[in-house]
Amino acid sequence: MAYVISEECIACGTCISECPMEAISEGDKYSINPSLCTECASCADACPTEAIHPAK
């Protein structure tokens, strides 16, 4: 399962530079493209608000 970004996201941009697959997109709410996500958890580890979790 790919990771997802929850409402706790503060759009700080930290996760974007950590993703080796460039799967994270900016917008009103950041999002992760599930077809590009390899579940490496780099984005989740870098997130200061713990807003990134594995999809359920």
C-alpha positions in Angstrom: 0.0 0.0 0.0 1.2 3.5 -0.8 1.6 6.2 1.8 -1.0 9.0 2.1 -0.9 12.5 3.5 -3.5 13.4 6.1 -5.1 16.6 7.1 -2.4 17.3 9.6 -0.1 18.3 6.7 1.1 21.9 7.1 2.5 22.1 3.5 6.1 22.7 4.7 7.5 20.8 1.7 10.0 18.7 3.6 8.6 15.5 2.2 9.0 16.5 -1.4 12.8 16.6 -1.3 12.9 13.3 0.6 11.0 11.3 -1.9 13.4 9.4 -4.2 10.5 8.6 -6.6 9.2 12.2 -6.9 5.8 10.8 -6.0 4.6 13.8 -4.0 2.8 16.7 -5.5 2.1 20.2 -4.2 -1.3 21.7 -4.2 -4.0 22.9 -1.7 -3.2 19.6 0.0 -0.1 17.7 -0.8 -0.6 14.2 -2.3 1.3 11.1 -3.0 0.9 9.3 -6.4 0.2 5.7 -5.4 1.6 4.3 -8.6 5.0 6.0 -8.0 5.2 5.3 -4.2 7.5 2.5 -3.3 6.7 2.6 0.4 10.2 3.6 1.4 8.9 5.8 4.3 11.4 8.5 3.6 8.7 11.1 3.5 7.0 9.8 6.7 10.3 9.9 8.5 10.9 13.5 7.5 7.4 14.8 8.2 7.5 17.2 11.3 3.8 16.7 11.9 3.6 12.9 11.4 1.0 13.6 8.7 2.2 10.8 6.4 1.0 7.2 7.0 0.6 3.9 5.0 -2.7 3.8 3.3 -5.3 1.5 4.9 
